[in-house]
Amino acid sequence: MSDKKKDTDATPSGPTTDETITTLENPMPTPPATDSDDVALLENPMPSGPAKDTVTTMENPMPAPPALDLGDK
């Protein structure tokens, strides 16, 4: 009797061959462009507001410390 075990799970039972790789087509292809009447174009959901005549400037909320002598830059 022998105490050694053979590792038979790692060896293939049949002849080995290279795998054949099948590439699938894109499951979500881009639809073709259409000029059909049943297509609704959406407007910009976040349009910019109307132009304002005045601009409010704010003071610097974090001015430079006086030790740096940078003034109000």
C-alpha positions as CSV (number, residue, x, y, z in Angstrom):
1,M,0.0,0.0,0.0
2,S,1.1,3.5,-0.7
3,D,0.3,6.6,1.4
4,K,0.6,9.0,-1.6
5,K,-2.5,10.1,-3.4
6,K,-2.6,10.9,-7.1
7,D,-4.1,14.3,-8.1
8,T,-6.6,13.2,-10.8
9,D,-9.0,16.1,-10.4
10,A,-6.5,18.5,-12.1
11,T,-5.9,16.4,-15.2
12,P,-8.5,16.5,-18.1
13,S,-10.4,13.4,-18.9
14,G,-10.2,13.9,-22.6
15,P,-8.0,15.4,-25.2
16,T,-7.3,19.1,-24.7
17,T,-7.9,21.6,-27.5
18,D,-7.8,25.4,-27.8
19,E,-11.0,27.1,-26.8
20,T,-13.2,28.7,-29.4
21,I,-14.1,32.2,-28.4
22,T,-17.4,33.6,-29.7
23,T,-17.9,37.3,-29.7
24,L,-21.5,38.5,-29.3
25,E,-23.0,41.4,-31.1
26,N,-23.7,44.6,-29.1
27,P,-26.9,43.9,-27.1
28,M,-27.7,47.6,-27.0
29,P,-26.8,49.0,-30.5
30,T,-27.2,52.6,-31.3
31,P,-30.5,53.2,-33.1
32,P,-30.3,54.6,-36.6
33,A,-30.9,58.3,-37.1
34,T,-34.4,59.1,-38.3
35,D,-36.4,62.1,-39.5
36,S,-39.7,60.5,-38.6
37,D,-42.5,62.6,-37.1
38,D,-42.9,60.2,-34.2
39,V,-39.5,61.3,-32.8
40,A,-39.8,64.0,-30.1
41,L,-36.7,66.1,-29.5
42,L,-36.4,67.2,-25.9
43,E,-35.3,70.7,-25.0
44,N,-32.4,71.3,-22.6
45,P,-33.8,70.3,-19.2
46,M,-31.5,72.8,-17.5
47,P,-31.3,75.9,-19.7
48,S,-29.3,78.9,-18.6
49,G,-31.4,81.8,-17.3
50,P,-31.9,85.1,-19.1
51,A,-28.9,87.4,-19.3
52,K,-28.7,89.8,-16.3
53,D,-27.8,93.4,-16.8
54,T,-26.1,93.8,-13.4
55,V,-23.4,91.6,-11.8
56,T,-23.1,91.6,-8.1
57,T,-19.5,91.3,-6.9
58,M,-18.8,89.9,-3.4
59,E,-15.9,90.7,-1.2
60,N,-13.3,88.0,-0.7
61,P,-14.6,85.8,2.1
62,M,-11.0,84.6,2.8
63,P,-8.7,87.7,2.6
64,A,-5.0,87.2,3.0
65,P,-3.6,87.6,6.5
66,P,-2.0,91.0,7.2
67,A,1.4,89.3,7.9
68,L,1.7,88.5,4.2
69,D,1.1,92.1,3.2
70,L,-0.8,91.2,0.1
71,G,-3.5,93.8,0.6
72,D,-7.0,93.2,-0.8
73,K,-5.9,90.9,-3.6
